[in-house]
Amino acid sequence: MKFVLEKNIKLFYFLSGVILISVLVIFYTNTQKVKSTSESVEHTQEVLSKSDKVLLDIVNTQSSFRGYLLTGNGMFLEPYNNALNTINSTLAELKELTKDNLHQQVRLDTLEKAINQRFVLTKNTIEERKQNTLSEAEEIGVFGKCEILTDKIRSIIAEINSEEFVLLKQRKIENEKSNNNFIVIFLTLVGFIVV
């Protein structure tokens, strides 16, 4: 009888150890998943932030360019020059952040081309304005072309953001599931330790 009792106790401790190790492994795996899904959410939010920064820079260049053309005052070109300095690095960061998404890479290539067209047009127009070789009718034509390019840029950024919002929604759902699983596993672990 004593031998059977000792054997049962050893079996109980062995099974308890196996179950505890299994729960700890599951707990660790789920913790890593929670961390990964949280990072995915942050990553998507960063992409959205960078694309919004590109749009803000474009809007700033549009406003400052228009102000310069209307007044001829070089002070209006300061935001334009600042945006020129930052927009390429922001685009490079966006490309790096979305390197695993082929659709976004194609959109970013299209966006970069549109931005370059826009900057070539504005740069040439600014030079013509400085040399006073730009007529009023030409200025109006340039405004129209710039507005078309700006709308194209807005549209591309809206497509980029639209896909990122879909990804963000999916990743938030995954993150919430991981967090809920974490709580269940944690409570199971605590319950097992108490038992």
Secondary structure, DSSP 8 states (H G I E B T S, - for coil): -HHHHHHHHHHHHHHHHHHHHHHHHHHHHHHHHHHHHHHHHHHHHHHHHHHHHHHHHHHHHHHHHHHHHHH--GGGHHHHHHHHHHHHHHHHHHHHHTTT-HHHHHHHHHHHHHHHHHHHHHHHHHHHHHTT---HHHHHHHHHHHHHHHHHHHHHHHHHHHHHHHHHHHHHHHHHHHHHHHHHHHHHHHHHHH-
